[in-house]
Amino acid sequence: MIFMVALRYDSDYEQSHFRKVCQDETVAQALFDLENTNQELKSDLKDLYINQAIQMDVAGNRKAIVVYVPFRLRKAYGKVHVRLVRELEKFSGKDVILIATRRIVRPPKKGSAVQRPRTRTLTAVHDAVLEDMI
């Protein structure tokens, strides 16, 4: 009985992982198509890439795609943010949110000489994600 539950869990994980990978590929394909068809975005999009794309359910039977972009490219994405989100929403028919990938580091242990940066704390990362959404 326990063995069957474990198999079901693995199957569910594989299906959700497959859907997530497919979402990454669809967003990447949309960016590639935009780069090839939209001349005004072509030069801006040529060096940009994404880390991950996740589809989420939002209130009112709506869906949103959260696109995680590299932290170092957030300013480059900021230049084309409005046009890119508008085009991606047109392409997918869903709300699109661009968020920079950030890392949360655990608090240092007692006696540790290493201090963690303020930008890596849980609170700072959550605040920054909320700022990205606005």
DSSP file (Angstrom, degrees, kcal/mol; ACC not computed):
  #  RESIDUE AA STRUCTURE BP1 BP2  ACC     N-H-->O    O-->H-N    N-H-->O    O-->H-N    TCO  KAPPA ALPHA  PHI   PSI    X-CA   Y-CA   Z-CA
    1    1 A M     >        0   0    0      0, 0.0     4,-1.5     0, 0.0     5,-0.1   0.000 360.0 360.0 360.0 -44.1    0.0    0.0    0.0
    2    2 A I  H  >  +     0   0    0      1,-0.2     4,-2.1     2,-0.2     5,-0.2   0.882 360.0  57.8 -66.3 -37.4    2.8    2.4    0.9
    3    3 A F  H  > S+     0   0    0      1,-0.2     4,-2.0     2,-0.2    -1,-0.2   0.888 104.4  50.9 -60.7 -40.5    4.6    1.5   -2.3
    4    4 A M  H  > S+     0   0    0      2,-0.2     4,-2.3     1,-0.2    -1,-0.2   0.873 107.9  52.7 -67.0 -37.2    1.7    2.5   -4.5
    5    5 A V  H  X S+     0   0    0     -4,-1.5     4,-2.5     1,-0.2    -1,-0.2   0.915 108.4  50.8 -63.8 -41.8    1.4    5.9   -2.7
    6    6 A A  H  X S+     0   0    0     -4,-2.1     4,-2.3     1,-0.2    -2,-0.2   0.898 110.0  49.8 -63.0 -40.2    5.1    6.5   -3.4
    7    7 A L  H  X S+     0   0    0     -4,-2.0     4,-2.3     2,-0.2    -1,-0.2   0.905 110.6  49.8 -64.3 -40.4    4.6    5.7   -7.1
    8    8 A R  H  X S+     0   0    0     -4,-2.3     4,-2.6     2,-0.2    -2,-0.2   0.913 109.6  51.2 -65.5 -41.3    1.6    8.0   -7.3
    9    9 A Y  H  X S+     0   0    0     -4,-2.5     4,-2.5     1,-0.2    -2,-0.2   0.928 110.9  47.9 -61.0 -45.3    3.6   10.8   -5.7
   10   10 A D  H  X S+     0   0    0     -4,-2.3     4,-2.6     1,-0.2    -1,-0.2   0.894 111.2  51.4 -62.6 -39.4    6.4   10.4   -8.2
   11   11 A S  H  X S+     0   0    0     -4,-2.3     4,-2.3     2,-0.2    -2,-0.2   0.916 110.6  47.9 -64.0 -43.5    4.0   10.3  -11.1
   12   12 A D  H  X S+     0   0    0     -4,-2.6     4,-2.5     1,-0.2     5,-0.2   0.900 111.8  50.6 -63.5 -40.2    2.4   13.6   -9.9
   13   13 A Y  H  X S+     0   0    0     -4,-2.5     4,-2.8    -5,-0.2     5,-0.2   0.930 109.8  49.7 -63.1 -44.8    5.8   15.1   -9.5
   14   14 A E  H  X S+     0   0    0     -4,-2.6     4,-2.5     1,-0.2    -2,-0.2   0.902 111.7  48.8 -61.7 -41.4    6.8   14.1  -13.0
   15   15 A Q  H  X S+     0   0    0     -4,-2.3     4,-2.3     2,-0.2    -1,-0.2   0.928 113.8  44.9 -66.2 -44.1    3.6   15.5  -14.5
   16   16 A S  H  X S+     0   0    0     -4,-2.5     4,-2.2     1,-0.2    -2,-0.2   0.896 114.2  50.0 -67.4 -37.8    4.0   18.9  -12.6
   17   17 A H  H  X S+     0   0    0     -4,-2.8     4,-2.5    -5,-0.2    -2,-0.2   0.901 110.0  51.0 -65.0 -40.4    7.6   19.0  -13.5
   18   18 A F  H  X S+     0   0    0     -4,-2.5     4,-2.4    -5,-0.2    -2,-0.2   0.907 109.8  49.7 -63.6 -41.9    6.8   18.3  -17.2
   19   19 A R  H  X S+     0   0    0     -4,-2.3     4,-2.1     2,-0.2    -1,-0.2   0.903 111.4  49.8 -63.1 -40.0    4.2   21.1  -17.2
   20   20 A K  H  X S+     0   0    0     -4,-2.2     4,-2.1     2,-0.2    33,-0.3   0.912 110.9  48.2 -65.9 -42.3    6.7   23.5  -15.7
   21   21 A V  H  X S+     0   0    0     -4,-2.5     4,-2.3     1,-0.2    -1,-0.2   0.906 110.5  51.9 -64.1 -40.9    9.3   22.6  -18.3
   22   22 A C  H  X S+     0   0    0     -4,-2.4     4,-2.4     1,-0.2    -1,-0.2   0.887 107.7  52.6 -62.4 -37.9    6.8   23.1  -21.1
   23   23 A Q  H  X S+     0   0    0     -4,-2.1     4,-2.2     2,-0.2     5,-0.2   0.909 108.0  51.3 -64.3 -41.4    5.9   26.5  -19.7
   24   24 A D  H  X S+     0   0    0     -4,-2.1     4,-2.4    29,-0.2    -2,-0.2   0.928 111.7  47.6 -58.2 -45.1    9.6   27.4  -19.7
   25   25 A E  H  X S+     0   0    0     -4,-2.3     4,-2.5     1,-0.2    -2,-0.2   0.875 109.8  51.5 -67.6 -37.7    9.8   26.3  -23.4
   26   26 A T  H  X S+     0   0    0     -4,-2.4     4,-2.2     2,-0.2    -1,-0.2   0.911 112.8  45.1 -67.7 -40.3    6.7   28.2  -24.4
   27   27 A V  H  X S+     0   0    0     -4,-2.2     4,-2.4     2,-0.2    -2,-0.2   0.912 114.0  49.6 -68.1 -41.3    7.9   31.5  -22.9
   28   28 A A  H  X S+     0   0    0     -4,-2.4     4,-2.2    -5,-0.2    -2,-0.2   0.900 111.6  49.0 -63.3 -40.0   11.4   31.0  -24.4
   29   29 A Q  H  X S+     0   0    0     -4,-2.5     4,-2.6     2,-0.2    -1,-0.2   0.889 109.7  52.1 -65.8 -38.8    9.8   30.3  -27.8
   30   30 A A  H  X S+     0   0    0     -4,-2.2     4,-2.5     2,-0.2    -2,-0.2   0.907 110.0  48.5 -63.8 -41.5    7.6   33.4  -27.4
   31   31 A L  H  X S+     0   0    0     -4,-2.4     4,-2.2     2,-0.2    -2,-0.2   0.906 111.8  49.6 -63.6 -40.8   10.7   35.5  -26.7
   32   32 A F  H  X S+     0   0    0     -4,-2.2     4,-1.7     2,-0.2    -2,-0.2   0.915 111.4  48.6 -63.8 -43.5   12.5   34.0  -29.7
   33   33 A D  H  X S+     0   0    0     -4,-2.6     4,-2.3     1,-0.2     5,-0.3   0.899 111.0  50.6 -63.8 -40.7    9.5   34.7  -31.9
   34   34 A L  H  X S+     0   0    0     -4,-2.5     4,-2.4     1,-0.2     7,-0.2   0.898 108.5  52.4 -63.2 -39.5    9.4   38.3  -30.6
   35   35 A E  H  < S+     0   0    0     -4,-2.2    -1,-0.2     1,-0.2    -2,-0.2   0.866 115.1  41.5 -64.4 -35.2   13.0   38.8  -31.3
   36   36 A N  H  < S+     0   0    0     -4,-1.7    -2,-0.2    -5,-0.1    -1,-0.2   0.794 125.1  32.2 -83.6 -28.9   12.6   37.6  -34.9
   37   37 A T  H  < S+     0   0    0     -4,-2.3     2,-0.8     1,-0.2    -3,-0.2   0.805 105.5  67.9-100.6 -33.3    9.4   39.4  -35.8
   38   38 A N     X  -     0   0    0     -4,-2.4     4,-1.0    -5,-0.3     3,-0.5  -0.793  58.3-170.6 -97.0 107.7    9.4   42.6  -33.8
   39   39 A Q  H  > S+     0   0    0     -2,-0.8     4,-0.6     1,-0.2    -1,-0.2   0.826  83.8  55.1 -68.4 -32.9   12.2   44.9  -35.2
   40   40 A E  H  4 S+     0   0    0      1,-0.2     4,-0.3     2,-0.1    -1,-0.2   0.776 115.5  38.8 -74.2 -23.7   12.0   47.5  -32.4
   41   41 A L  H  > S+     0   0    0     -3,-0.5     4,-2.4    -7,-0.2    -1,-0.2   0.570  94.3  88.5 -95.4 -11.5   12.5   44.8  -29.7
   42   42 A K  H  X S+     0   0    0     -4,-1.0     4,-1.0     1,-0.2    -2,-0.1   0.909  89.8  43.1 -57.6 -49.1   15.1   42.8  -31.6
   43   43 A S  H  < S+     0   0    0     -4,-0.6     4,-0.3     1,-0.2    -1,-0.2   0.834 116.4  49.1 -68.9 -31.0   18.2   44.7  -30.5
   44   44 A D  H  4 S+     0   0    0     -4,-0.3     3,-0.4     1,-0.2    -1,-0.2   0.834 114.0  44.5 -76.0 -31.9   16.9   44.8  -26.8
   45   45 A L  H >< S+     0   0    0     -4,-2.4     3,-1.1     1,-0.2    -1,-0.2   0.575  86.9  88.7 -89.6 -10.1   16.1   41.0  -26.6
   46   46 A K  T 3< S+     0   0    0     -4,-1.0    -1,-0.2     1,-0.3    -2,-0.1   0.820  98.0  33.5 -65.2 -30.4   19.1   39.5  -28.3
   47   47 A D  T 3  S+     0   0    0     -3,-0.4     2,-0.3    -4,-0.3    -1,-0.3   0.349 100.3  99.1-104.1   5.6   21.2   39.3  -25.0
   48   48 A L    <   +     0   0    0     -3,-1.1     2,-0.3    -4,-0.1    -3,-0.0  -0.695  42.2 165.9 -97.5 146.5   18.3   38.5  -22.7
   49   49 A Y        -     0   0    0     -2,-0.3     2,-0.3    21,-0.1    24,-0.1  -0.924  26.5-121.7-146.3 170.8   17.3   35.1  -21.4
   50   50 A I        -     0   0    0     -2,-0.3    19,-0.2    19,-0.2     3,-0.1  -0.815   2.0-154.6-116.8 157.1   15.0   33.7  -18.6
   51   51 A N  S    S-     0   0    0     17,-3.1     2,-0.3     1,-0.4    18,-0.2   0.829  75.4 -16.4 -91.6 -42.1   15.7   31.4  -15.7
   52   52 A Q  E     -A   68   0A   0     16,-1.4    16,-3.2     2,-0.0     2,-0.4  -0.990  49.1-152.4-162.8 152.3   12.3   29.9  -15.2
   53   53 A A  E     -A   67   0A   0     -2,-0.3     2,-0.4   -33,-0.3   -29,-0.2  -0.991  15.9-175.0-136.1 129.3    8.6   30.4  -16.0
   54   54 A I  E     -A   66   0A   0     12,-2.5    12,-3.2    -2,-0.4     2,-0.5  -0.973  18.2-140.1-126.4 136.8    5.8   29.2  -13.8
   55   55 A Q  E     -A   65   0A   0     -2,-0.4     2,-0.3    10,-0.2    10,-0.2  -0.839  26.0-174.7 -95.4 131.3    2.1   29.3  -14.4
   56   56 A M  E     -A   64   0A   0      8,-3.3     8,-2.8    -2,-0.5     2,-0.4  -0.919  25.8-118.5-126.1 151.0    0.0   30.1  -11.4
   57   57 A D  E     -A   63   0A   0     -2,-0.3     2,-0.3     6,-0.2     6,-0.2  -0.730  32.0-166.6 -85.9 136.2   -3.8   30.3  -10.8
   58   58 A V  E  >  -A   62   0A   0      4,-3.2     4,-1.1    -2,-0.4     3,-0.4  -0.782  35.2 -73.6-118.8 163.4   -5.1   33.7   -9.8
   59   59 A A  T  4 S+     0   0    0     -2,-0.3     3,-0.2     1,-0.2    -1,-0.1  -0.189 113.3  34.8 -56.6 145.5   -8.4   34.7   -8.3
   60   60 A G  T  4 S-     0   0    0      1,-0.2    -1,-0.2    -3,-0.1     3,-0.1   0.817 129.6 -69.3  81.2  32.1  -11.4   34.6  -10.7
   61   61 A N  T  4 S+     0   0    0     -3,-0.4     2,-0.3     1,-0.2    -1,-0.2   0.793  97.8 136.1  56.8  30.5  -10.3   31.6  -12.8
   62   62 A R  E  <  -A   58   0A   0     -4,-1.1    -4,-3.2    -3,-0.2     2,-0.4  -0.717  43.5-144.6-103.6 159.5   -7.5   33.6  -14.3
   63   63 A K  E     -A   57   0A   0     -2,-0.3    32,-1.7    -6,-0.2     2,-0.3  -0.927  10.1-165.1-123.7 149.2   -4.0   32.4  -14.9
   64   64 A A  E     -Ab  56  95A   0     -8,-2.8    -8,-3.3    -2,-0.4     2,-0.6  -0.969  13.7-141.0-131.7 148.3   -0.7   34.2  -14.6
   65   65 A I  E     -Ab  55  96A   0     30,-3.4    32,-2.6    -2,-0.3     2,-0.7  -0.952  12.4-157.1-110.4 120.1    2.8   33.4  -15.8
   66   66 A V  E     -Ab  54  97A   0    -12,-3.2   -12,-2.5    -2,-0.6     2,-0.6  -0.875   9.5-162.4 -97.5 117.5    5.6   34.4  -13.5
   67   67 A V  E     -Ab  53  98A   0     30,-3.4    32,-2.8    -2,-0.7     2,-0.6  -0.898   5.2-151.7-105.9 118.1    8.8   34.7  -15.4
   68   68 A Y  E     -Ab  52  99A   0    -16,-3.2   -17,-3.1    -2,-0.6   -16,-1.4  -0.790  15.7-170.9 -91.1 124.2   12.0   34.7  -13.4
   69   69 A V  E     - b   0 100A   0     30,-2.7    32,-2.8    -2,-0.6   -19,-0.2  -0.800  34.7 -86.5-112.0 154.9   14.8   36.6  -15.0
   70   70 A P    >   -     0   0    0      0, 0.0     3,-1.2     0, 0.0     4,-0.3  -0.319  33.2-127.5 -61.2 141.5   18.5   36.7  -13.9
   71   71 A F  G >  S+     0   0    0     30,-0.4     3,-1.3     1,-0.3     4,-0.3   0.862 108.5  56.1 -58.0 -38.1   19.2   39.3  -11.2
   72   72 A R  G 3  S+     0   0    0      1,-0.3     3,-0.3     2,-0.1    -1,-0.3   0.711 107.6  48.9 -70.2 -19.3   22.1   40.8  -13.2
   73   73 A L  G <> S+     0   0    0     -3,-1.2     4,-2.4     1,-0.2    -1,-0.3   0.317  78.3 103.3-100.4   8.1   19.8   41.4  -16.2
   74   74 A R  H <> S+     0   0    0     -3,-1.3     4,-1.7    -4,-0.3    -1,-0.2   0.849  81.4  49.5 -63.2 -34.3   16.9   43.1  -14.3
   75   75 A K  H  > S+     0   0    0     -4,-0.3     4,-1.1    -3,-0.3    -1,-0.2   0.879 110.3  50.4 -71.4 -37.0   17.9   46.6  -15.5
   76   76 A A  H  > S+     0   0    0      1,-0.2     4,-0.8    -4,-0.2     3,-0.4   0.901 112.2  47.3 -66.2 -39.7   18.1   45.5  -19.1
   77   77 A Y  H  X S+     0   0    0     -4,-2.4     4,-0.6     1,-0.2     3,-0.5   0.834 103.8  63.7 -68.2 -31.0   14.6   43.9  -18.7
   78   78 A G  H  < S+     0   0    0     -4,-1.7     3,-0.3     1,-0.2     4,-0.3   0.821  96.5  57.9 -61.9 -30.9   13.5   47.2  -17.0
   79   79 A K  H  < S+     0   0    0     -4,-1.1    -1,-0.2    -3,-0.4    -2,-0.2   0.851 121.1  25.2 -67.4 -34.7   14.1   49.0  -20.3
   80   80 A V  H  X S+     0   0    0     -4,-0.8     4,-3.0    -3,-0.5     5,-0.3   0.223  89.8 113.8-113.6  12.9   11.7   46.8  -22.3
   81   81 A H  H  X S+     0   0    0     -4,-0.6     4,-2.7    -3,-0.3     5,-0.3   0.907  77.2  44.5 -54.6 -52.2    9.5   45.7  -19.5
   82   82 A V  H  > S+     0   0    0     -4,-0.3     4,-2.0     1,-0.2    -1,-0.2   0.932 118.8  41.6 -63.7 -47.8    6.3   47.4  -20.6
   83   83 A R  H  > S+     0   0    0      2,-0.2     4,-2.2     1,-0.2    -1,-0.2   0.903 116.1  49.9 -66.7 -40.4    6.5   46.4  -24.2
   84   84 A L  H  X S+     0   0    0     -4,-3.0     4,-2.7     2,-0.2     5,-0.2   0.923 111.5  47.0 -66.1 -45.1    7.7   42.9  -23.5
   85   85 A V  H  X S+     0   0    0     -4,-2.7     4,-2.6    -5,-0.3     5,-0.2   0.913 111.9  51.7 -63.6 -41.6    4.9   42.2  -21.0
   86   86 A R  H  X S+     0   0    0     -4,-2.0     4,-1.9    -5,-0.3    -1,-0.2   0.922 112.9  44.7 -60.7 -44.3    2.3   43.6  -23.4
   87   87 A E  H  X S+     0   0    0     -4,-2.2     4,-2.2     2,-0.2    -2,-0.2   0.895 113.7  49.3 -68.4 -40.3    3.6   41.3  -26.2
   88   88 A L  H  X S+     0   0    0     -4,-2.7     4,-2.8     2,-0.2     6,-0.3   0.880 110.8  50.3 -67.5 -36.8    3.8   38.2  -24.0
   89   89 A E  H  X S+     0   0    0     -4,-2.6     4,-2.4    -5,-0.2    -1,-0.2   0.886 111.0  49.8 -66.5 -37.4    0.3   38.8  -22.7
   90   90 A K  H  < S+     0   0    0     -4,-1.9    -2,-0.2    -5,-0.2    -1,-0.2   0.901 114.2  45.6 -64.1 -40.8   -0.9   39.1  -26.2
   91   91 A F  H  < S+     0   0    0     -4,-2.2    -2,-0.2     1,-0.2    -1,-0.2   0.916 125.6  27.8 -69.7 -45.4    0.9   35.9  -27.2
   92   92 A S  H  < S-     0   0    0     -4,-2.8    -2,-0.2     2,-0.2    -3,-0.2   0.726  90.8-133.8 -94.5 -22.8   -0.2   33.8  -24.2
   93   93 A G  S  < S+     0   0    0     -4,-2.4     2,-0.3    -5,-0.3   -30,-0.2   0.650  73.7 100.8  76.6  14.1   -3.6   35.3  -23.3
   94   94 A K  S    S-     0   0    0     -6,-0.3    -1,-0.3    -5,-0.2    -2,-0.2  -0.855  84.2 -90.3-126.5 161.1   -2.5   35.3  -19.6
   95   95 A D  E     -b   64   0A   0    -32,-1.7   -30,-3.4    -2,-0.3     2,-0.4  -0.497  42.4-153.1 -69.3 141.8   -1.1   37.9  -17.2
   96   96 A V  E     -b   65   0A   0    -32,-0.2     2,-0.4    -2,-0.2   -30,-0.2  -0.973  12.6-174.1-124.0 132.7    2.7   38.0  -17.2
   97   97 A I  E     -b   66   0A   0    -32,-2.6   -30,-3.4    -2,-0.4     2,-0.5  -0.993  12.5-150.8-126.5 129.7    4.9   39.1  -14.3
   98   98 A L  E     +b   67   0A   0     -2,-0.4     2,-0.4    34,-0.2   -30,-0.2  -0.890  21.1 175.4-101.0 125.8    8.7   39.5  -14.6
   99   99 A I  E     -b   68   0A   0    -32,-2.8   -30,-2.7    -2,-0.5     2,-0.2  -0.991  29.5-121.8-131.8 137.0   10.6   38.9  -11.3
  100  100 A A  E     -b   69   0A   0     -2,-0.4     2,-0.5   -32,-0.2   -29,-0.1  -0.559  32.2-114.0 -75.4 140.1   14.3   38.9  -10.7
  101  101 A T        +     0   0    0    -32,-2.8   -30,-0.4    -2,-0.2     2,-0.3  -0.635  43.0 179.2 -75.5 123.5   15.7   35.7   -9.3
  102  102 A R        -     0   0    0     -2,-0.5     2,-0.4   -32,-0.1    18,-0.1  -0.872  20.6-130.3-125.8 159.7   17.0   36.4   -5.8
  103  103 A R        -     0   0    0     -2,-0.3     2,-0.5    16,-0.1    22,-0.0  -0.908   6.6-149.7-115.8 136.0   18.6   34.1   -3.1
  104  104 A I        -     0   0    0     -2,-0.4     2,-0.4    21,-0.1    17,-0.2  -0.911  15.4-160.1-101.2 127.0   17.7   33.8    0.5
  105  105 A V        -     0   0    0     15,-2.5    17,-0.2    -2,-0.5    11,-0.1  -0.892  21.1-114.9-108.7 137.4   20.7   32.9    2.8
  106  106 A R        -     0   0    0     -2,-0.4     3,-0.1     1,-0.1    -1,-0.0  -0.237  42.9 -87.8 -65.5 157.1   20.1   31.4    6.2
  107  107 A P        -     0   0    0      0, 0.0    -1,-0.1     0, 0.0     8,-0.1  -0.347  52.2 -99.5 -63.0 147.0   21.2   33.4    9.3
  108  108 A P        -     0   0    0      0, 0.0     3,-0.1     0, 0.0     2,-0.0  -0.360  38.8-111.7 -68.2 148.8   24.8   32.8   10.3
  109  109 A K    >   -     0   0    0      1,-0.1     3,-1.9    -3,-0.1     2,-0.1  -0.327  45.3 -79.3 -74.3 161.8   25.5   30.4   13.2
  110  110 A K  T 3  S+     0   0    0      1,-0.3    -1,-0.1    -2,-0.0     3,-0.1  -0.369 119.0  22.5 -62.3 138.4   26.8   31.7   16.5
  111  111 A G  T 3  S+     0   0    0      1,-0.3     2,-0.3    -3,-0.1    -1,-0.3   0.402  88.9 136.3  86.0  -2.8   30.5   32.3   16.4
  112  112 A S    <   -     0   0    0     -3,-1.9    -1,-0.3     1,-0.1     0, 0.0  -0.619  44.4-158.2 -80.6 134.7   30.6   32.7   12.7
  113  113 A A        +     0   0    0     -2,-0.3     2,-0.5    -3,-0.1    -1,-0.1   0.604  66.8  95.5 -85.0 -11.9   32.6   35.7   11.4
  114  114 A V        -     0   0    0     -3,-0.0     2,-0.4     1,-0.0    -2,-0.1  -0.686  61.3-157.3 -86.8 126.3   30.8   35.8    8.1
  115  115 A Q        -     0   0    0     -2,-0.5    -2,-0.1    -8,-0.1    -1,-0.0  -0.809  14.5-129.5 -98.0 141.3   27.9   38.3    7.9
  116  116 A R        -     0   0    0     -2,-0.4     5,-0.1     1,-0.1     2,-0.0  -0.699  30.4-106.3 -88.2 145.0   25.2   37.8    5.4
  117  117 A P    >   -     0   0    0      0, 0.0     3,-1.6     0, 0.0     4,-0.2  -0.337  22.1-121.6 -66.7 149.7   24.3   40.8    3.2
  118  118 A R  G >  S+     0   0    0      1,-0.3     3,-1.4     2,-0.2     6,-0.3   0.836 111.3  62.7 -60.2 -33.1   21.0   42.5    4.0
  119  119 A T  G 3  S+     0   0    0      1,-0.3    -1,-0.3     5,-0.1   -16,-0.1   0.637  99.3  55.7 -70.1 -12.3   19.8   41.9    0.4
  120  120 A R  G <  S+     0   0    0     -3,-1.6   -15,-2.5   -16,-0.1    -1,-0.3   0.393  82.7 109.0-100.6   2.2   20.0   38.1    1.1
  121  121 A T  S <> S-     0   0    0     -3,-1.4     4,-2.4    -4,-0.2     5,-0.2  -0.392  80.0-115.2 -76.4 158.6   17.7   38.1    4.1
  122  122 A L  H  > S+     0   0    0    -17,-0.2     4,-2.4     1,-0.2     5,-0.2   0.918 115.2  48.0 -58.2 -46.8   14.2   36.6    3.9
  123  123 A T  H  > S+     0   0    0      1,-0.2     4,-2.5     2,-0.2    -1,-0.2   0.916 112.1  48.3 -63.5 -44.7   12.5   40.0    4.5
  124  124 A A  H  > S+     0   0    0     -6,-0.3     4,-2.2     2,-0.2    -1,-0.2   0.894 112.5  48.6 -65.1 -39.9   14.6   41.8    2.0
  125  125 A V  H  X S+     0   0    0     -4,-2.4     4,-2.2     2,-0.2    -1,-0.2   0.922 112.5  47.8 -67.0 -43.3   14.1   39.2   -0.7
  126  126 A H  H  X S+     0   0    0     -4,-2.4     4,-2.0    -5,-0.2    -2,-0.2   0.906 112.5  49.4 -64.8 -40.5   10.3   39.2   -0.1
  127  127 A D  H  X S+     0   0    0     -4,-2.5     4,-2.1     1,-0.2    -1,-0.2   0.900 110.8  50.5 -62.9 -40.5   10.2   43.0   -0.2
  128  128 A A  H  X S+     0   0    0     -4,-2.2     4,-2.1     2,-0.2    -2,-0.2   0.877 108.2  52.0 -66.8 -37.5   12.2   43.0   -3.4
  129  129 A V  H  X S+     0   0    0     -4,-2.2     4,-1.6     2,-0.2    -1,-0.2   0.910 109.7  49.7 -64.7 -41.2    9.8   40.5   -5.1
  130  130 A L  H  X S+     0   0    0     -4,-2.0     4,-1.1     1,-0.2    -2,-0.2   0.890 109.7  51.4 -64.1 -38.2    6.9   42.7   -4.1
  131  131 A E  H  < S+     0   0    0     -4,-2.1     3,-0.3     1,-0.2    -1,-0.2   0.875 106.7  54.4 -64.6 -37.0    8.7   45.7   -5.6
  132  132 A D  H  < S+     0   0    0     -4,-2.1   -34,-0.2     1,-0.2    -1,-0.2   0.855 105.2  54.1 -63.8 -34.2    9.2   43.7   -8.8
  133  133 A M  H  <        0   0    0     -4,-1.6    -1,-0.2     1,-0.2    -2,-0.2   0.777 360.0 360.0 -72.5 -25.7    5.5   43.0   -9.1
  134  134 A I     <        0   0    0     -4,-1.1    -1,-0.2    -3,-0.3    -2,-0.2   0.490 360.0 360.0 -77.0 360.0    4.5   46.7   -8.9
